[in-house]
Amino acid sequence: MEKINIKKVTLSDIKDLQKIGKQTFFETFSESNTEENMKKYLEEGFSVDKLTEELTNAYSEFYFALDNQEVIGYLKLNVGESQTEEQHHESLEIERIYVLQDYHGKKIGQILYEKALQIALERKSEYVWLGVWEENPRAISFYKKNGFIEFDKHIFVLGDDEQTDIMMKKML
């Protein structure tokens, strides 16, 4: 593995974003969800229309983690009105950090997280927050290790299944 590069995602990267988005979501959650719910979410959540809308939104940003030129993970950040839950105006949401399974344990998630933190500090955000599925202990411990604390819960709907996300935040 070479040095990991972080690159801001643009509209011209939409196919790569769609591919990494679908693959990492499937790898992370397919065992815990029905095939129908996964299929529906992958089609809707990663459609070209939805990704185009997200990529052209001034309050959201995506970043790829690249090993050579291969996309191995990605990050999605939201500020202002794009946050998935109403928060303080000066907060930054990490909506997604996903890494290909083959790269788990290689600190790629940490590199993406540090990019998010750097952006939050540049923006002078008061805190960073995120929602993590209550049945994803690996992610929960990653965020706790990075100084996040639980502060609320919210519902995430996958197909016809309502799931509980733990909301966690870190003051800056």
Residue pairs with C-beta under 8 A, 6 or more apart in sequence:
1 67
1 106
2 67
2 68
4 65
4 66
4 67
4 72
4 108
4 111
5 65
5 66
6 63
6 64
6 65
6 66
6 111
6 112
6 115
7 63
7 64
7 66
8 61
8 62
8 63
9 16
9 17
9 55
9 61
9 62
9 63
9 64
9 74
10 55
11 52
11 55
11 56
13 64
14 48
14 51
14 52
14 55
16 64
16 71
17 51
17 55
17 62
17 64
17 74
18 46
18 48
18 51
19 71
20 64
20 71
20 72
20 73
20 74
20 98
20 100
21 45
21 46
21 51
21 74
21 98
22 42
22 46
23 100
24 73
24 74
24 98
24 99
24 100
24 101
25 41
25 42
25 45
25 46
25 98
26 38
26 42
27 100
27 101
28 98
28 136
29 38
29 133
29 158
30 38
32 135
33 158
33 159
33 161
34 159
34 161
36 159
37 158
37 159
37 160
37 161
38 158
38 159
40 159
41 158
41 159
44 50
54 60
54 62
54 76
55 62
57 82
59 78
59 79
59 80
59 81
59 82
60 76
60 77
60 78
60 79
60 82
60 95
61 76
61 77
61 119
62 74
62 75
62 76
62 77
63 74
63 75
63 77
63 112
63 115
64 71
64 73
64 74
65 71
65 72
65 73
65 74
65 75
65 99
65 108
65 111
65 112
66 72
67 103
72 99
72 100
72 102
72 103
72 108
73 97
73 98
73 99
73 100
73 103
73 108
73 109
73 112
74 96
74 97
74 98
74 112
75 94
75 96
75 97
75 112
75 113
75 115
75 116
76 94
76 95
76 96
77 92
77 93
77 94
77 95
77 116
77 119
78 84
78 92
78 93
78 95
79 91
79 92
79 93
79 123
79 125
80 89
82 93
83 91
83 93
84 93
84 95
84 131
84 154
85 93
85 131
85 152
85 154
85 167
87 93
87 129
88 126
88 127
90 124
90 125
90 126
91 125
91 126
91 127
91 128
91 129
91 169
92 116
92 119
92 120
92 123
92 125
92 127
92 128
92 129
93 128
93 129
93 130
94 113
94 116
94 128
94 129
94 130
95 130
97 109
97 112
97 113
97 116
99 108
99 109
99 112
109 142
110 146
113 142
113 146
116 128
117 128
117 172
120 128
120 172
121 172
125 172
126 171
126 172
127 169
127 170
127 171
127 172
128 148
128 169
128 170
128 172
129 151
129 167
129 168
129 169
129 170
130 143
130 148
130 167
130 168
130 169
131 154
131 156
131 165
131 166
131 167
131 168
132 139
132 140
132 143
132 165
132 166
132 168
133 139
133 156
133 163
133 164
133 165
133 166
134 140
134 153
134 163
134 164
134 165
134 166
135 163
140 166
140 168
143 168
143 170
144 168
146 170
147 170
148 168
148 169
148 170
149 168
149 169
149 170
150 166
150 167
150 168
151 167
151 168
151 169
152 167
153 164
153 165
153 166
153 167
154 164
154 165
154 167
155 162
155 163
155 164
155 165
156 162
156 163
156 164
156 165
157 163
